[in-house]
Amino acid sequence: MNIAVLTGAGVSAESGLKTFRDSNGLWEGHDVMSVASPQGFANNPVLVLDFYNQRRKQLLEVEPNTAHKALAQLEKNHEVTIITQNVDDLHERAGSTNVVHLHGELLKVRSTFDEDLVLDWKTDLNLGDFCEHNHQLRPHIVWFGEAVPLIEIAAKIVEQADIVVIVGTSMQVYPAAGLIQHAREEAPCYFVDPNPSIHSNSKIKVFAEKASTGVLKVIDEIEKM
Ligand code: APR
């Protein structure tokens, strides 16, 4: 079967990465807009670069959890695409081979002059780190107020899916949250989140629990189909 999996910060929570909205809008102690918007970067680039340097360092210290691994295993029997809002690489490290990063990637940076000039980056990024055109490099992250270039590709993937699985997202950030509207009428949908923003109905079955246990239950149901 063709399965589209939409993930958010909750899938990485049990690996030790904080979600955004579980801490009153503060993200690792920062106002989200000051570190995740173009205005924030213009106002205080050192703060923003340092913030992502810390996130990058932290990412290299954590590991994929049971949920990431189980989703990777789904590829054994199915065609699976993970559409993630997360900028971590835990799905890939767990073994998923088909991952669309809607909001960018922490282990990449890009030129402020040419957004298509993207480089792999595992260490700190500092003011004065330039691209080949001598322009400052910035995190390869989709900040608030910026376009989401992969959203149309993601919508097509959801339209083509036989099953849609959503894990660990507050479904508050658009356009990502609107992807569920693209699911085919006959495609069963599952939603795993301990504090779900959606209730079960004829179209969607909700597992109000952590990703590590809920994903296994969803996979159980899929394998019984
Ligand atoms: N397992 C599953 N879900 C969990 C877990 C867990 N162990 N712990 C928390 N959650 C759920 C929360 O209940 C919440 O619904 O994860 C969700 C996290 O929601 P957000 O913090 O809003 O994260 P997300 O939906 O991914 O945010 C979307 O917002 O700031 C932007 O660009 C950023 O990609 C991000 C986007």
Boltz pocket constraint, residues with backbone or C-beta under 6 A from the ligand:
constraints:
  - pocket:
      binder: B
      contacts: [[A, 7], [A, 8], [A, 9], [A, 10], [A, 11], [A, 13], [A, 14], [A, 19], [A, 20], [A, 21], [A, 22], [A, 32], [A, 85], [A, 86], [A, 103], [A, 142], [A, 167], [A, 168], [A, 169], [A, 170], [A, 171], [A, 172], [A, 173], [A, 192], [A, 193], [A, 194], [A, 195], [A, 196], [A, 197], [A, 209], [A, 210], [A, 211], [A, 212]]
      max_distance: 6.0
